[in-house]
Amino acid sequence: MIGKLNHVAMAVPDLAAAAALYRDTLGAKVSAPTEVPAHGVTVVFVELPNTKIELLHPLGDNSPIAPFLERSPAGGVHHVCFEVDDILAARDKLKAGGARVLGGGEPKTGAHGKPVLFLHPKDFCGTLIELEQA
Ligand code: CO
């Protein structure tokens, strides 16, 4: 069902420092920061030959990233995103198997303008999983 690894998202306490680390120390192509108010984040995209890293920093008062950074002040891997061909079919199959889909189960528009869903980390080895319709 899942296809390519679309991105790995990391919550970071200092977006400029994290962007500089990936650009200058690791030599990656790094975007300018983009605010995504609907998801409560500011994102820097790190382009790799085979996937992307997204550096996430809280935006606004109810950012889903803020509690993560309270628990892990140095930052860390927040979620991984896999591509699927049909997000509704994927959701229905997962729910039928007992997996919990966050936020009521209706796809939202993600940071790339495509439909996304998130799966409960307790059902997936402790890692928050995002599915994006490719
Ligand atoms: Co993501």
Residues whose N, C-alpha, C, O or C-beta is under 5 A from the ligand:
A	BS01	CO	A9 C81 E130
